[in-house]
């Protein structure tokens, strides 16, 4: 066989393979390139830009529809939410948030937190609590158990010791009823009417020696002289009364009386009545003046300082840090029960808010054709190369068929 014949038989498969290989390669490249339109003489060349860049808008919409229609369906989003919001994960997230909140309170935001908590405490004690107490105080059983407990465990068991009885007796004799007060009380008591009543009573109701003294001498003049003495000789009267207090041992007697004074010595009925009276008095006082007292108390307290002390206590409190775990667990369980009931409606409301389809469209639109080509080739590079190789193989096979046809001829 000469050279021409050999070339005639071998040329078809070689040329067909080359054409098939490079044709597929060019076709794949034309999917992405050129990236921009090419103009010659004011006219745009056909197939410029490439297929994908020229249809990037429709591609973005189709990708969004495909993802939202088959991948990110409401059911899939619900399953994804259930996986993300499992109890353990939710508990860990809540625990992290609680710890972060404590750290923020203890850090640069402490002054702001102090002001907020101070305003809350001020409103609670100065506004909310007075109104609440005013309403609750109308009930018959308001603070009944608490006041009864205070009465039974404090007032009923209250008894003065020696030192307390001595101090109280001294205070009574020196401040409450000093000699001058006693003298004035004697003067006020010995009025003309009282003197006459005492004198007549002694005359009528005494007998024996006392009757003789009462009727012959009488006590009217004596009482009148005592009153006159107390009025004219104030300093001497006070001195005589003070001497009598010491001589008669009134301070010691008063101390003994105070030391033995106890509600337990009273009859049971009297104690019960005292307890009821105390309870009614407290309730009546709270109804009338409770709100005013609490409001005045609220105005007199530096709530920012109280809030600062409270935050400092929280900072070092082991109880607070120890309670974070159970609190986060309870909150996680509450959230889980809520999600089980309303997850479907929540997801249906979240999807329009997130606007995932528009996010996908905007992302595809913002991607340059070059980056889009690199992304697609990074995913299906081997498949695209296989198509190019397949084109070369098909061209070669078709060339062999043509060679076989030539041989048959």
Secondary structure, DSSP 8 states (H G I E B T S, - for coil): --HHHHHHHHHHHHHHHHHHHHHHHHHHHHTT-SSS--EETTEE-TT-S-HHHHTHHHHHHHHHHHIIIIIS-HHHHHHHHHHHT-HHHHHHHHHHHHHHHHHHHHTTTHHHHHHHHHHHHHHIIIIIHHHHHHHHTTSTTTTHHHHHHHIIIIITT----HHHHHHHHHHIIIIIS-HHHHHHHHHHH--HHHHHHHHHHHHHH--THHHHIIIII-SHHHHHHHHHHHHH-HHHHHHHHHHHHHHTTHHHHHHHHHHH--GGGS-HHHHHHHHHHHHHHHHHHIIIIIHHHHHHHHHHS-HHHHHHHHHHHHHT-HHHHHHHHHHHHHHHHHHHHHHHHHHHHHHHHHHHHHTHHHHHHHHHHHS-HHHHHHHHHHHHHHHHHHHHHHHHHHHHHHHHHHHHHHHH-
